[in-house]
């Protein structure tokens, strides 16, 4: 007669070990979290892979990389295992505390660097661990749905029912240049919202299709921008650096260049009554198991961003 309870306990042990390695990014760090030796963890992972019939990790020179099967498994079991851990902790208050895994946060590199990291610094000082991944919103939301991120700062509202989102902040965009370049532009012509005042000036963008610039031209000038970028660099902070150096003009969110504007290294070329605004959202999975630190990071980000 098969002892199903023993099999179930063993399976839960394997899954708990898998999730620790998945979240830690290495077998060694995962083994420390669950209190097993590294060979024991390796054996458990191999047994789980044999049971599933699929590899879960790609072994790298340093750490491991989850496979698609690992992302899928983590998304399906992480909530239940976190709930069991919380129940066990509540019922056994004298048991050694189980440290919460790091909060996995994704978002645009420039926003997280300028807004996110200063806002979250006090929480890190309190002992909350945070792993940050930067990238494009669509890619990060896909990772959020797969369970490899806990929170995502998204530049558009997520679609579908699997994610929920709170409005984080409004980003106001402005047309900017270095003072020496601005001096070459006819201010009266530009004040009449005549974009020919900018003809021949190099355009600086974070993407080749000029998404922010095209939106500005359409919203403010009421016309289509038909031009190519002189500089494309996929980090708005680098675009700002090029603007300050006089390389050309760009459209940037105001939160990004506040210090440079105050120091006179960058000027706003136009102050329209109705500037382009984009709302950023803080997204998380619908129905995901609540973790104290994830909730705390979310609340803190929302509060700090709305103060700006």
C-alpha positions in Angstrom: 0.0 0.0 0.0 1.4 3.4 -1.0 1.8 6.0 1.7 0.2 9.0 -0.2 0.8 11.4 2.7 4.5 10.7 2.6 4.6 11.2 -1.2 2.7 14.5 -0.8 5.1 15.7 1.9 8.1 14.9 -0.3 6.5 16.7 -3.2 5.9 19.8 -1.1 9.5 19.7 0.0 10.7 19.5 -3.6 8.4 22.4 -4.6 9.6 24.5 -1.6 13.2 23.9 -2.6 12.5 24.7 -6.2 10.8 28.0 -5.3 13.8 28.9 -3.1 16.3 28.3 -5.9 13.9 30.1 -8.4 13.7 33.2 -6.3 17.4 33.2 -5.2 18.8 32.6 -8.7 21.3 30.1 -7.6 21.4 26.6 -6.0 23.8 27.7 -3.3 21.6 30.6 -2.2 18.5 28.5 -2.4 20.0 25.8 -0.3 20.8 28.4 2.5 17.1 29.5 2.4 15.7 26.0 3.0 18.4 24.7 5.2 19.7 21.9 3.0 23.1 21.1 1.6 23.8 22.0 -1.9 23.9 18.3 -3.1 20.6 17.6 -1.4 19.0 20.6 -3.2 20.5 19.4 -6.5 19.0 15.9 -5.9 15.6 17.4 -5.1 15.6 19.5 -8.3 16.6 16.6 -10.4 13.9 14.4 -8.9 11.3 17.2 -9.6 12.6 17.5 -13.2 12.2 13.8 -13.7 8.7 13.9 -12.3 7.7 16.8 -14.6 9.7 15.5 -17.6 11.1 18.9 -18.3 14.2 20.8 -17.2 13.6 23.7 -14.8 16.9 25.5 -14.8 19.8 26.1 -17.1 23.0 25.9 -15.2 25.2 29.0 -15.7 28.8 29.7 -14.7 27.3 31.7 -11.8 23.8 30.7 -10.7 20.9 29.3 -12.7 18.5 30.6 -15.3 14.8 29.5 -15.0 13.4 27.8 -18.1 9.8 28.4 -19.4 8.7 25.4 -17.4 10.1 26.9 -14.3 8.3 30.2 -14.8 5.1 28.3 -15.3 5.6 26.1 -12.2 6.5 29.1 -10.1 3.4 31.0 -11.2 1.2 28.0 -10.2 2.7 27.1 -6.9 4.2 30.2 -5.3 0.9 31.6 -4.0 -0.1 28.3 -2.3 3.4 27.7 -0.8 3.6 31.3 0.5 0.1 30.8 2.1 1.2 27.5 3.8 4.4 29.2 5.1 2.3 32.1 6.5 -0.1 29.6 8.2 2.8 27.6 9.7 4.4 30.8 11.0 1.2 31.9 12.6 0.5 28.6 14.3 4.1 28.1 15.4 5.2 31.5 16.8 8.3 30.0 18.5 9.6 28.5 15.2 12.6 30.2 13.7 11.2 33.0 11.4 11.2 32.3 7.7 12.7 35.3 5.9 10.5 36.8 3.2 12.0 36.5 -0.3 13.1 39.6 -2.0 10.5 41.8 -3.6 10.8 41.5 -7.3 10.2 44.9 -8.9 10.3 45.8 -12.6 10.0 49.1 -14.4 11.6 51.7 -16.7 15.3 52.3 -15.9 15.0 56.0 -15.7 11.9 56.2 -13.6 13.2 53.6 -11.1 16.6 55.4 -10.9 15.2 58.9 -10.4 12.0 58.2 -8.5 11.9 54.6 -7.4 15.2 54.1 -5.7 15.1 57.3 -3.6 11.6 56.5 -2.5 12.4 52.9 -1.6 15.7 53.6 0.2 14.1 53.8 3.7 12.5 50.4 3.2 15.9 48.9 2.2 17.4 50.4 5.4 14.6 48.7 7.4 15.7 45.3 6.0 13.4 44.7 3.1 15.2 43.0 0.2 14.5 44.3 -3.3 15.6 42.9 -6.6 15.0 45.3 -9.5 14.7 44.5 -13.2 14.4 47.2 -15.9 13.0 46.9 -19.4 10.1 47.7 -21.6 6.6 47.6 -20.1 5.2 44.8 -22.3 8.1 42.5 -21.5 7.9 43.2 -17.8 4.1 42.7 -17.7 4.7 39.3 -19.3 7.1 38.5 -16.5 4.6 39.7 -13.9 1.9 37.4 -15.4 4.4 34.5 -15.3 5.1 35.1 -11.6 8.8 36.2 -12.0 8.0 39.7 -10.8 5.9 40.9 -7.9 5.3 44.5 -9.0 5.8 46.4 -12.2 5.8 50.1 -12.9 4.0 50.2 -16.2 3.9 53.1 -18.7 0.4 52.1 -19.8 -2.6 50.4 -18.0 -2.2 46.6 -18.2 -4.9 44.8 -20.3 -6.7 41.7 -19.2 -8.1 40.3 -16.0 -5.0 38.6 -14.7 -3.4 41.9 -13.5 -4.6 44.8 -11.4 -3.1 48.3 -11.5 -3.2 51.5 -9.4 -2.5 54.9 -11.0 1.0 55.8 -9.8 1.7 59.2 -11.1 1.2 61.5 -14.1 4.3 62.2 -16.2 4.2 65.6 -17.9 6.3 65.9 -21.1 8.2 69.0 -22.3 10.2 70.0 -25.4 13.7 70.7 -24.1 17.2 71.8 -25.3 20.4 73.2 -24.0 20.5 77.0 -23.6 23.0 77.5 -26.4 20.8 75.5 -28.8 17.6 77.2 -27.6 19.2 80.6 -28.5 19.1 79.6 -32.2 15.3 79.1 -32.2 12.8 81.9 -33.0 10.7 82.0 -29.8 7.8 84.0 -31.3 7.5 81.5 -34.2 7.6 78.6 -31.7 5.1 80.3 -29.4 2.6 80.3 -32.4 3.0 76.5 -32.3 4.8 76.5 -35.6 7.1 73.5 -35.6 9.1 74.8 -38.6 11.0 76.9 -36.0 12.7 73.6 -35.2 13.5 72.6 -38.7 17.0 71.2 -39.1 17.6 70.7 -35.4 18.8 67.1 -34.5 16.2 65.0 -32.7 17.3 62.8 -29.8 15.1 59.8 -28.9 15.1 56.6 -26.8 13.6 54.7 -29.8 14.0 54.9 -33.5 10.3 55.5 -34.2 10.4 58.6 -32.0 7.3 57.7 -29.9 7.4 60.6 -27.4 8.4 63.2 -30.0 5.7 62.1 -32.4 3.1 62.2 -29.7 4.2 65.8 -28.7 4.1 67.0 -32.3 0.6 65.6 -32.7 -0.7 66.8 -29.3 0.9 70.3 -29.3 1.5 71.2 -32.9 -1.4 69.3 -34.4 0.7 67.8 -37.1 2.6 64.7 -37.9 6.3 64.5 -37.3 8.1 63.3 -40.4 11.7 63.0 -39.4 14.4 60.6 -38.3 16.4 60.6 -35.1 19.9 61.9 -35.0 20.6 59.9 -31.9 18.8 56.8 -30.5 19.7 55.5 -27.1 17.4 53.3 -25.1 17.8 55.2 -21.8 16.1 58.5 -21.2 18.9 59.6 -18.8 21.4 59.2 -21.7 19.1 61.3 -23.9 19.0 64.0 -21.2 22.8 63.9 -21.1 23.0 64.5 -24.8 20.5 67.3 -24.6 22.5 69.1 -21.9 25.6 68.7 -24.1 23.9 70.5 -27.0 23.5 67.6 -29.3 19.9 68.3 -30.2 16.3 68.7 -28.9 14.1 66.1 -27.3 10.8 65.6 -25.4 11.3 64.3 -21.9 9.3 63.8 -18.7 9.7 66.7 -16.3 10.7 64.5 -13.3 13.8 63.5 -15.2 15.5 66.8 -15.7 14.5 68.8 -12.6 18.0 69.2 -11.3 19.4 70.1 -14.8 16.6 72.7 -15.3 17.3 74.3 -11.9 21.0 74.5 -12.8 20.3 76.1 -16.2 21.8 73.2 -18.2 18.4 72.5 -19.9 15.5 74.8 -20.8 11.9 74.2 -21.8 11.3 75.6 -25.3 7.6 75.8 -25.0 5.0 75.9 -22.2 1.7 74.8 -23.8 -1.5 75.2 -21.8 -2.2 71.5 -22.4 1.0 69.5 -22.4 1.1 65.8 -23.1 0.6 63.7 -20.0 1.1 60.0 -19.5 -0.1 58.1 -16.5 2.2 55.4 -15.0 0.6 52.5 -13.2 1.8 50.1 -10.5 0.7 46.6 -11.5 0.5 43.3 -9.7 -1.1 39.9 -10.3 -4.8 39.6 -9.5 -5.4 37.2 -6.6 -1.8 36.7 -5.8 -1.0 35.8 -2.2 -0.4 38.8 -0.1 3.1 39.2 1.2 3.8 41.8 3.8 6.9 43.2 2.1 5.3 43.3 -1.4 2.4 45.3 0.1 4.8 47.6 1.9 6.8 48.4 -1.2 3.6 49.0 -3.2 2.1 51.3 -0.6 5.4 53.2 -0.2 5.9 53.7 -4.0 2.3 54.9 -4.5 2.6 57.4 -1.6 6.0 58.7 -2.6 5.1 59.0 -6.3 1.9 60.9 -5.6 3.8 63.4 -3.5 5.9 64.5 -6.4 
